């Protein structure tokens, strides 16, 4: 079963061993626009819809639970949630990747050295697109959030982490390098959080999920009950998942996909390539203990949404 948690909807698709789709269920969620340039989603609605589509796809497939080998997660990437580790409740809506409210934070971080300040470490420019500044905005603007975060009471994550945490009833707080590489907080060489970056951006490191590979068993589904016991065994950000799914597995192979935006990713193999032309350097995937595969990415944020 693949969970595809996208910008406008959540779906679950069950495939047979040959890759043929057997069943699919789908639910849209609300797009929240509190003011110009702000875009939010309700994390609880996303979790509710994800549970619904998992059960719906299983029901439509006429398969038994024992026939589901594993669950994988792919999702909108930089969209960010901060939640209480005890109650499981978000302290604020998810801030979506398109949201531009963190421009002031990015300008402050870039003030002395420019927007390329963290590029050698992260492969990314300072931009509102990425997750780290979104976390800082929540901590700076939700009363009490920063003190709670520093006390270890709050967790952060992209949507894969939020879903994994809920699917395992709070037992697993993790992400993969393809998503961690979109936060402005991960070192592209070590594939681990850079504590200096986290401090500079203003994100307490105690909030951060464990970074694991893109293909391993992270835990078992505990919720929804209809899927209890099935291993959760794959995580990839949506565009990296599309690259892998389009079989761009050799250096030089690329894909371009169209949705809310359109995204071209070029596989660069095990070599981390920094662009001279404004492309992002990102992790494409990491399969188990094998070395990470990197990519260059170019994107247009409003391709489908403009239409």
C-alpha positions in Angstrom: 0.0 0.0 0.0 1.3 3.4 -1.0 0.1 6.4 1.0 0.3 9.5 -1.3 -0.4 12.6 0.9 -0.4 15.4 -1.5 -1.0 19.2 -1.5 -4.7 19.0 -2.1 -5.6 15.4 -1.2 -4.6 12.1 0.4 -4.9 8.8 -1.3 -3.9 5.2 -0.7 -3.2 2.7 -3.6 -2.7 -1.0 -3.3 -0.4 -2.6 -5.9 0.3 -6.2 -6.6 3.8 -7.7 -6.8 4.0 -6.7 -10.5 3.2 -3.1 -9.9 -0.4 -3.2 -11.1 -2.8 -1.0 -9.1 -5.6 -3.1 -7.5 -7.5 -0.5 -5.5 -7.4 3.2 -4.6 -9.2 5.6 -2.2 -9.0 9.4 -2.2 -10.0 12.3 0.0 -9.4 16.1 -0.5 -8.6 18.4 2.4 -9.2 22.1 2.9 -6.8 24.7 1.7 -6.5 27.5 4.3 -5.5 31.0 3.3 -5.4 33.2 6.5 -4.0 36.1 4.5 -2.1 36.9 1.3 0.9 34.7 0.9 -0.1 32.3 3.8 -1.1 28.7 3.0 -2.0 26.2 5.7 -3.4 22.7 6.2 -5.1 21.2 9.2 -2.8 18.3 10.3 -5.6 16.5 12.1 -7.7 16.6 8.9 -4.8 15.1 7.0 -4.4 12.4 9.5 -8.1 11.6 9.6 -8.2 11.5 5.8 -5.2 9.2 5.6 -6.8 6.7 8.0 -10.0 6.9 5.9 -8.2 6.2 2.6 -6.1 3.4 4.0 -9.3 1.6 5.2 -11.1 2.5 2.0 -8.4 1.1 -0.3 -8.2 -2.1 1.7 -12.0 -2.5 1.6 -12.2 -2.0 -2.2 -9.3 -4.4 -2.8 -11.1 -7.5 -1.4 -7.8 -8.5 0.1 -7.2 -9.7 3.7 -4.9 -7.7 5.9 -2.3 -10.6 5.9 -1.9 -10.0 2.1 -0.6 -6.5 2.6 3.2 -6.8 2.7 4.1 -3.2 3.6 3.1 0.4 3.7 5.1 3.2 2.1 4.7 7.0 2.5 5.2 9.7 0.0 4.0 13.2 0.6 4.3 17.0 0.0 7.7 17.7 1.2 8.5 21.0 3.0 5.1 21.4 4.6 5.8 21.5 8.3 3.9 20.4 11.5 4.8 21.2 15.2 2.9 19.1 17.8 2.9 18.2 21.5 4.6 14.8 22.1 2.2 14.0 25.0 -1.2 15.0 23.6 -0.4 14.4 19.9 -2.1 17.7 19.1 -0.5 20.3 16.7 0.2 23.7 18.3 -0.6 25.4 15.0 -1.8 24.4 11.5 0.7 22.9 9.1 2.5 25.6 7.2 2.6 24.6 3.5 5.7 24.7 1.3 4.1 27.5 -0.8 3.7 29.8 2.2 5.9 32.9 2.1 5.4 34.3 5.7 9.0 33.4 6.6 10.5 35.9 4.2 11.6 38.2 7.0 13.3 35.3 8.9 15.1 34.3 5.7 16.2 37.9 5.1 17.5 38.2 8.7 19.5 35.0 8.3 20.9 36.2 5.0 21.7 39.7 6.1 25.4 39.5 6.6 26.4 36.7 4.1 23.6 36.5 1.6 21.0 33.8 0.7 23.8 31.2 -0.1 24.8 31.2 3.6 24.0 27.5 4.2 24.3 26.3 0.6 27.6 24.5 0.9 26.2 22.4 3.8 22.6 22.0 2.8 22.6 22.4 -1.0 19.8 25.0 -0.6 19.5 28.8 -0.6 17.8 30.7 2.2 14.1 30.7 1.0 10.6 30.5 2.4 10.2 27.2 0.6 12.0 25.2 3.3 10.9 23.8 6.7 13.4 25.2 9.2 12.2 28.8 9.1 8.6 27.6 9.2 9.3 25.9 12.6 11.0 29.0 13.9 7.9 31.1 12.9 5.6 28.8 14.8 7.9 28.9 17.9 8.2 32.7 17.7 4.4 33.3 17.2 2.5 30.7 19.2 2.5 31.7 22.9 4.6 29.4 25.0 5.7 27.3 22.0 9.4 28.1 22.2 9.8 27.3 25.9 7.8 24.1 25.4 10.1 23.1 22.5 13.3 23.8 24.5 11.9 21.7 27.3 11.5 18.8 24.9 7.7 18.9 24.9 7.2 19.7 21.2 8.2 17.7 18.1 8.5 18.8 14.5 8.3 17.1 11.2 7.4 17.2 7.6 4.2 15.4 6.7 5.9 12.0 6.4 7.1 12.3 10.0 3.6 13.4 11.2 2.0 10.4 9.5 4.6 7.9 10.7 4.3 9.2 14.3 0.5 8.8 14.2 0.5 5.5 12.3 2.7 4.1 15.1 0.8 5.7 18.0 3.7 8.0 18.8 6.3 5.3 19.0 8.4 6.3 15.9 9.6 9.9 15.3 11.6 9.7 12.1 12.1 10.9 8.6 14.3 10.0 5.6 17.1 12.0 3.9 15.0 13.0 0.9 12.7 15.0 3.3 15.4 16.0 5.8 17.3 17.5 3.0 14.4 20.0 2.4 14.6 21.6 5.9 17.8 23.7 5.7 18.9 21.8 8.8 20.6 18.6 7.4 24.2 18.2 6.3 24.2 16.8 2.8 27.4 14.9 3.4 26.7 13.3 6.8 22.9 12.9 6.2 22.5 14.0 9.8 21.1 17.1 11.5 23.7 20.0 11.7 23.3 21.3 15.2 25.0 24.6 14.2 22.5 25.1 11.5 19.6 24.3 13.8 20.9 26.8 16.4 21.3 29.5 13.7 17.9 29.0 12.3 16.3 28.9 15.7 15.1 25.3 16.0 15.9 23.4 19.2 17.5 20.1 18.1 15.5 18.1 20.7 12.5 18.6 18.3 14.1 16.9 15.3 13.1 13.4 14.2 15.7 10.6 13.7 17.0 10.5 10.1 16.8 6.9 8.7 17.1 5.5 5.2 14.3 5.8 2.6 13.9 2.0 2.5 13.8 0.1 5.8 11.2 -1.0 8.4 10.5 1.9 10.7 7.8 0.2 12.7 4.4 -1.3 12.4 1.0 0.3 11.9 -1.0 0.5 15.1 -3.6 2.9 13.8 -5.9 2.6 11.9 -6.9 -0.8 13.4 -7.9 -2.0 9.9 -4.1 -2.0 9.0 -2.7 -3.0 12.4 0.6 -4.9 12.3 1.6 -4.1 8.7 5.3 -2.9 8.5 5.9 0.7 7.4 8.9 0.2 5.1 9.4 3.2 2.8 9.5 7.0 2.9 10.3 9.4 0.0 9.3 13.0 -0.6 6.9 13.2 -3.5 9.2 14.5 -6.2 12.0 12.0 -5.2 9.4 9.2 -5.2 8.3 10.3 -8.7 12.0 10.2 -9.8 12.5 6.7 -8.4 9.1 5.6 -9.8 10.0 6.8 -13.3 13.1 4.6 -13.0 15.7 7.5 -13.1 18.1 5.2 -11.3 21.3 6.1 -13.2 23.3 9.4 -13.2 22.1 11.7 -15.9 18.5 10.4 -16.0 15.8 13.0 -15.2 12.1 13.3 -14.9 9.7 16.3 -15.0 6.3 15.9 -13.4 3.3 18.3 -13.3 0.9 18.9 -10.4 0.4 22.0 -8.3 3.9 22.9 -9.5 6.3 21.2 -11.8 9.6 19.7 -10.8 12.5 18.5 -12.8 15.0 16.2 -10.9 18.3 15.0 -12.4 20.0 12.0 -10.8 23.6 12.8 -10.1 24.5 9.5 -8.5 26.6 9.4 -5.3 28.1 12.8 -6.2 26.7 15.9 -4.5 26.7 18.5 -7.3 26.3 22.2 -6.4 24.7 24.2 -9.2 26.0 27.5 -10.6 22.5 28.2 -12.1 20.1 28.3 -9.2 19.2 24.6 -9.0 18.8 22.9 -5.7 21.0 20.1 -4.5 19.0 17.4 -2.8 19.0 13.8 -1.7 17.2 11.7 -4.2 17.0 8.5 -2.2 18.9 6.2 0.2 18.2 2.5 0.0 19.0 0.8 3.3 22.8 0.9 4.1 23.7 1.8 0.5 25.2 5.2 -0.2 22.8 8.1 -0.8 21.9 9.1 -4.3 21.8 12.8 -5.0 19.9 15.0 -7.5 19.7 18.5 -8.9 16.2 20.0 -8.9 14.5 22.9 -10.7 10.9 23.8 -9.9 8.1 26.1 -10.9 5.8 26.5 -7.9 2.5 27.4 -9.5 2.2 25.4 -12.7 -1.1 23.6 -12.1 -2.3 25.9 -9.3 -2.1 29.0 -11.6 -4.4 27.3 -14.2 
